[in-house]
């Protein structure tokens, strides 16, 4: 019975990791549109690139994923660039 429970817990952890990876990838598909939404449609390409760099979008994907996962596990869902507050407050 103990082996069954351990196997189920391991499967649950693996499933949660796969789901979190899929969620991360869906949110990261088009980072350019994030910069356009934040800076406006009339922003220049240089302004967008500088904003993306300042917000860590040029780090390798695996580093961004593990930082994102760490923040999610700690209950920090990030900072809203629209409302200028923590997302957890909204």
C-alpha positions, 0 to 999 in steps of 0.5 A: 500500500505504501508503494502505491501511495509513493508512486501516486505522489511521484506521478502527481508531482510529475504531472504538476511539473508538466502542466506548469511547463506548458503554462509557462510556455503558453505565456512565453510564446510571444514576448514581443506582444507583451512589450507592445502592450506595455509600451504602446503600439507607437513604441520603437523597436529599441524601446521594446528591446530595452524593456524586454532586457530590463525585465529579464526576457533575454535570459535563457528560458530554463532560468526564467522557468525555474525563477517563475516556478520558484515564485509560484511555489512561494505564492508570488504571482508577479507584478502587474505592469498595467495596474503597477501592483502585485498580482496577488493584491488584485 
